[in-house]
Amino acid sequence: MALYRLLDVLPIFSGDDRITRLFTLVPGSEFGADALSTIDALGGRTVPWSQASSHEYDLVFAASPKGDLSLLRGPQVLLPHGAGFNKSIPGEGSADSASGLDPAYLRRNHRHAPIALHALAHPEQIARLAATNPRAAGHAKVIGDPTLERVLASSSLRDRYRAALGTGARELLVLASTWGPESLIRRHPGLPARLAARLPYDEYQLALVVHPNERSLLGTYELAERLAPALDAGMILPDPHEEWASALIAADALVTDHGSAALYYCAVQDRPVVSVHRAGGELIPGSPMDVLLRRIPRLGRAEDIVDALRAYRPGPARTAARMAFARHGEAAGLLRTEVYALLGLAPPAHRFAPRLLPSPAPAARVPAAFDVRVETTAVGVRISRHPAGTGPPGHHLAVEHGAASEQLARSASLLYRRPLPASAAPLDLAWTADGWTRHALSAYPGCRSAAVLLPSGRCLLRVRGHARTYAVQVEPRPEEGRIVRLDPVIALSAVHARLAAAPQPCPTAPTRTSCLIGDRAFHVTFRPASDAEEAQVV
């Protein structure tokens, strides 16, 4: 949405009480309702088009040449609302021309109100503009990309963004969808759910970046309902204003169509990127996205995602980013200088820096029941968890009591409970670890094992038919100067798989095994629990 590009730019006026910012909506946009609600949520002041078109202004900012912009009186600054000018929309404007460079729009709208500044991100874009509209090219300057400036300035916050998302040591796979009939969300609507079913939950995290226009067309509620299977499995749906860019910074890999969001990902890092785009009428030959998509692996089936990501070789991402962006780190300062010159004012003396992107919100829904696939190997027990119901049943169903439905709890083979928040009740009532595990096996006759997570980080596990409970502890794994910690409930599945199938006699001494998650091995120890551990309040 063009509005979000304007919001990225307007902070160049921050702290200047000589400037008043007003918003108006050019008639004819089918995405107008969301634009107005966004401005309202920010506390911005809007003026009706009838009023806006009857007054004169010192400066007019627009991020799209479409609509009757010539009716707005005042020097106009035109900004791109995407990166690279990669798409043409069949049936709109000139064939094979991106809207931001389309002579049909530029000539029509600015015959009587010429653009004072056409801010572009790369010299090649001026050459493209000059080839079809030499007059318009005379007002064009290479400023850089203000949105990219925010992305680059925020790149050192990657660890903070991943912590906010709850990514941890998993690989964050972001799907990026543009809008329209050739977009990922239209052509492959089931891909997010298929990937959620295919990729182990403890090895991969999914996020879907959807173009604001597509979100506006559907509405947030309708979009969430259509994506419900993937969202229920823990997929993240970032906000379209700023969180999408935070998610791209946090990402380890990208699946993209021909939309320009991929170019921001490519500008920050040369990490794996694969394509789901196939032939159509929108992608402009020779554009940065066309060059990128021709040089990266293509994903045919969700089942092949890991192989496609491994097939990526460094190089194409950087090449595409160099074709789309220039003047890295200079855009905000250059634009500030240019627009204050148009206003005939000296910029404020205070230092200006691009605003850092906010931390993205975590997944709105976190699965609490898992089909657990178990493979016993010579070096340990390999665990692969998938949100319940997304694929075929595994070795056992592990369910968090109090977070999943009663139906799932009654189907669980392993039922576990996490510590509850501290109670403020004047007369508190709480289970002991021993008491709750006995209660769970009694209340859920189909349950084979019951466990609680203790405040210490250990777990206490009771297996039906075993005389004792077991204390289970998983060791953190050092890794290149960092520490990787495993959620103890994953280790519970490994111990459950071993003990539930083990004939008597039960282990009476500490036993060590390895829990394998992807390429990582975690040492797990289980032993008979002490009386003090059984008496702990949970």
N, C-alpha and C positions, 0 to 999 in steps of 0.2 A: 504494500500500500504506500502510495506517494507520501501520505501524511507522516509515516515513520521516518522517512528520509529528511523531511523538513524538521522534525523534532531532533534529529541528530545534529542539524546545522544551527538551529536557533541559539544554542548556548554561546555562540560567538558574540552575542549581545549581552551576555550575563553581566550584571553589575552596572549597567548603563541606564540611568534613570531618564535619559533623553529618548529612549526607545520604548514604544508601546507595541506589543505584539497582539495582533488580531487574526482570527481565523475565519475563512469563509469556504463554503463548499460550492465548487463549480457544478452547475446543474448537469444532469445527464449521467452521472456515475451510478452504477448499480450497487456500489459498495459504500454509498454515502452514510447509511445508518450507523455502521460500525465506526466510521470516521468521526461522526459527531459524538457518539458515545465515548470514544477514546478521549477526545478533547475535553468533554465534560468531566470525565474521571480525573483528568490532569488538572482541572480547575482553570482551563483556558477560556478566553472570552471569544465567542463566535458572533459574527454579524450576518444577517440574512444576505443572500446574493443580491437582492434588489437594492439593499443599502450599500453593499460593497461596490456594486457597479455604478453607483451614482456619486461616488466621492473620488477624490484624488489622493494618492498616497505618495510618500517619499520613496518607498521601495516595495516591490511586489515579488515575493518568492513563490516559485512553483516547482514541483518535481515531476511534472508531466506536461507536455504541450497540448494535450487533448482538451477539448472544451472551449468555451468562448472567452479565452483569456484576454483577447483584445479589448474586451469591455472593461477591464480593470485598468484604470488610468494611473500611470506611474512607471518609473524605470523597472524593468522586469529582469529578474535573475532566474535562469532555468537550470535546475539541477537534475542529474540522472536519478531514476528511482530503482536502479539495479546496477549490476556490474557487467561490463563487456558488450552490452547491446547485442544479445544473442538470439532474440526471438522476434519474429514477425507474426502478427495475428491475421490469419486468412480472413479476407472480407473487410479488413480495416486499413485505411490509409493506402500507402503504396506497397505493392508486392515486394517481398524480400527486403523490406526496410524496417528496422527497429523503430518503435514509436518515438523514442527520444531523439532520433536523427531523421525522422521521416519528413521529407520536404512538403508533403501534403498538409501536415499539421503546422509545420513551422511557417510556411508561406501564408496559409489561411489565417492563422491567429495573430500574426505579428506584422501584417502588411501596414496596419495603422498604429500598431504599438510594438515597435521593434524591440528585440531583446537587447538589454544593455550589457548583459554578461551571460554567456552560455558556458557554464562550468563543466568541464569534462575531465575524465580521469587519466587519459592516455593520448599521446600525439596521434596515434592511428585513428582515433575517433574523430579528430579534427580533419584528417585526410578523408575519411568517409563522408563527413559532413560537407566538405568542400567539393567533393565529386558530384554531389547532387544539388547543393545549395550554396554557391560561393558567397552570396551576400550574408547568409547566416553565419558562415564560417568566420567572417570578419569580426564577429563579436565573441567568438569562442576562445577560451583559454584553457590550458591544461592546469587544473588546480589540484588534481588528485581526488581521492575518494574519502569524504569525511566519515562515512560509516566504517570503512576499512581502518581509518585512523583510530577510531574507538576500539576496534578489534585488536589492532596491534598494540595499543597502549595497555590493553587488558590482558595480553597473552601471558604475563607472568602470574596471573591469578588462576591459572589452570588447576593447580592443586586445590585451591579454595572452591572452585566451581565443582570439581569432582567430589569433594567432601559434601557439598550442599546437595548434590544429586544422589549421594549414597553409592557412588560407583565403586569406591575402594580399589581393590586390585583386579577387578573385572575389566574387560575391554568394553568401552562404550562405543556402540555402533549406532550412528545417526543416519536416519533416512531423510533425505531432503526432497520435498515435492514442490514444484512450481504450481501454477494454476492452469485451468483450461483442459480441453479434451485429451491432450497428449501428456498430461502430468502423471506422475507416479500414483497419486491418490485416485485418479480416474482410471488409468489403465491397469493398475495393479492394486486394487482396493484390499485384497486379501493378503498382500505380502507382509504387512506388519504382524498379523496373527500367525502366519506360517513361519516366520522367523522366530517369533516367540515360542512356538512349539518345537522348533528345530534346535535352537541354541540352548545349551545348559544354563540355567539361571545363575549358577555360581561362577560362571566363566564369562558371561556376556550380559550387558545391560543395553536396552534398546531405547531410542528416542526418535520421535518423528517431528521434523520441522515442516510445517505446512504454510504455504504462501498465504499472507493475510487475505488476499482476494478470495481464495478458496474457502477460508474460514468464514469470511463475510457472507459468501453465497449460501453456505450451508447453515451457519449459525453454530455457536459453540456446543449447544446441547445436541444438535443433530450429528455434528462431527464426532462427538464423544460416544454417542450411541452406535454409530457405524463402526467405530474403532474399539468397541467394548471388549471383545475377546483379547486384543493386545493390551489394552489399558488394564484389564483385570489381571493380566500376567505381569504387570509392573512396568509397562512401557511409559515413558515420559513424553508429555505433549507440551513443549515449551511455549511460553507466551510469544506472540508474533512481533512484539515491539523490540525488546532487547534480549530476552532470554534465549531466543534462537541463536544469537551470536555467541552467547556464553556457552551454550551447548556445543557449538562447533569448535570452540577453543578447547573444551574438555574432551572432545572426541578422540578415539583411537583409529576409527575407520568410518568411511562414508559410503552410502549407497545413494546415487543421485539420478535424477532425470536430466533434462537440458536446462533447468533453472539456474540462475546465477548465484544462488546461495553457496553452491559448491566452490565458487572462485574465492570466497572469503576463507573457507576452510583451506584451500590450496595455498593461499597467501601466507598463512600462519605456519603451516607445517607440511612436510612432504610425507604424509602417512597414507596408508592404502585408501584408494577410492575406486569404486566399481560402478558400472552404469547399468540402468534398466531401460534406457531410452532406446526406442526403435524408430525406424523411418517414419517421417511425418512431414507436415508442411510448415512447421514453426521454426525449426532450427536454421539459422542463417549460416550458409557455408562459409568457412574461413574464420568464423567468429571464435573467440577464446573457448567457449564451451564446445563448439564443433571440434576444435583441435584436441581438447581434452578427451572428449568421448571417443574419438577415433583411436586414441592411444592407450586406453585403459581396459582392463578386463570387463566383459559383459556378463551380467548375472542372468542366466536363463531360468533356473529353478531355485526356490528357497533352499532346497536340500544341498545346493552346491555353493552356498555362501562362503564357507570356510576356505574351500579351494580357490574361489574367485579372489578373495582377499589375499591369499598367499601368492597368487599369480601376479599381483601388482608389483611393478618395479619402479623405483624412484626415478623422477625426472618429469613426467607429464604434468604433474600438479604445479611444479614451479614454472614450467614453460607457459602454461595457461595463465597463471597469475601475472607473469611478466607481460603478457599480451593485453591484460585487462587494466593493470594499475601502473601508474607512475607517480613520482613525487611522494614516495612513502614518507610519512611523518611530517609532511609540510601542508597538507590539505587545509586544516583548520586555520592556520596562520595566514596562508595565501588568500583564502576566501575572506577572512576577516579584513585583511588589507584592502581587497578589491571592493567589498561592499561599503566599507566606511568611506572610500574614495568616491563612490557613487553618491553617497549621502552628503558629501562635502564636510564630513566631520573627522576629527582626530579620534582614533580608537582610545578607549580608556587606558590609563597607564598601568593598571594591574596586569599581571601575567595571566595568560590564558592557556589552559591545557585541556585536551579532550576529556570528557567525563568517562570514568571507568564504567564498564558494564556491571550490572548487579548480578548477584549470585542467583542462579536459576532455582526454581522450586523443585523439590523431590517429587517422585511419583505420587500421584494422588491415591493410588491403590497399590497395596503391597500384598502379594500372595501369602497366604498362611497355611496352605496345604500343598503338598508336593508328591508327585509320583516319583519315587526314587529308584533309579536303575543302579544295580549293584553288579560289579564284576570283581571276583576274587582273583588276584594275580600273585605271582611269586613274591612281589615286594609289598603287597598290601591290598587294601580294599578300595577299588575305584568307585566313587560315588558321582552320579550325574542326576541332578534334580531338575524336574520340569514342573511348572505350575499344574496342579491337578486339573485334568480334563482337557489339556491342550494336545495330548498325544496318547499313545497306547499306555496302559498301566505298566508300572515298573515292578520291581521286586517287592516293594511295600509302599503303602501310603503313609506319609508322615504329616501330622496335622497339629497345628498350634491350638491348644484348648483356650477358649475365650477370645480368639481372633477369627476363627473360621466358623462356618455354620455347624449346627448340631448334626445335620445329616452327614457332613464330612467327618465330624468327630466320631460318629458311630461306625463309620467305615474304616477308621484308622487302624493300622497295625501298630504304628508308633504314635503315641499321643504325648505331647510335651506341653509344658507351661513355662512361660517366662515370668520373672518377678513382677509383681504389681507395684504401682506407685505407692509411696507412703500414704497411709491413711490419716485423715484428720478427725476421725470419729472419736468421741469422748470415751467410748468403750469398744476397743478394737477387737477384731476377730480374724485370725489368720491361720492358714494351714502350716503344718510342719512338712518337710520334704517327705518323710516317711508316711505321714497321714494322707497327703494328697495322692501319692503314687498308689497306696492301697485302695483309696477311694476310687481312683480312676479305673483300676482293673476290675473293681466290683461293679461300678456304674456302667462300664462299657465292656460287655462280655466278649465282644469281637476283637478287642484290643490285645495285642500280644505283649507290648511293652509300654510302660508309662515312665515319664522322666520329668524332672524339674531342673531349671537352671538356677544355680545358687548365686547369691550376691558375690561370692568369691571368683566367679567365672567357671568353676567346676560345674558338673552336672551330676545328678543322682538318678540312676536308672534302675527300675525294677522290671524284671522279666517274669512273665507268668510261669509258674512252676519252679522257679529258682528260690532257694531258701533265703538268700541274702540280696540286698540291694548293692549296686556298684557305683563307686565314684569314678567319674570319667573326666579326664583332663587332656586338653590338646595344647601342644606347645606352639608358640609363635615361630615363624620361619624367617630367619634373616635373609635379606635379598638385596645385594648391591647398596648397602648403606641404609636400607629401610627394613622395617619389620612388617611382615604379612601375618595378620591374625585371622584365624578361621572361626566363623560362627560356630559355637559349640554344638548347636543342634545338628550340624552336618556330621560332626564326629559321632554324635549319637546314632545316626543312621548306620555308620560303619560298625559300631559296637553291637547295635541291635541285630544287624545282619549276621554277625558272627555268633552272638550268644543265643539268639532265637533258634538257630539251627544246630547248636552244639548239644551233643548228648551229655547227660550227667556223667561224672561229677562236674560241678561248676568250678570255675577258677577260684582258688583260695589265696593266690599270691598275685602281686602286681604283674600285669600282662601288657606287653607293648605291641602295638601294631602301627601301620601307616595308613592314613586316609589320603587317597589320591584324588586331587581335583585338577583336571586338565594336566598340565605339565608339572604341577607342584605336588610335593609329598609333605604331609604334616604328621608328626609323631603324636600318637595318641596312647595314653596309658589308662587302663581301667583296673580296679581292684575292689575288694569288698569294702563297702562304706563303713566308716566309724559311727559309733552311737551319736557323737556330737554332730556329724554331718547329717544324719537322719533326723536330728532334732532341730535343724535350722529352719527358721521361719521363712516361708516363701509367699 
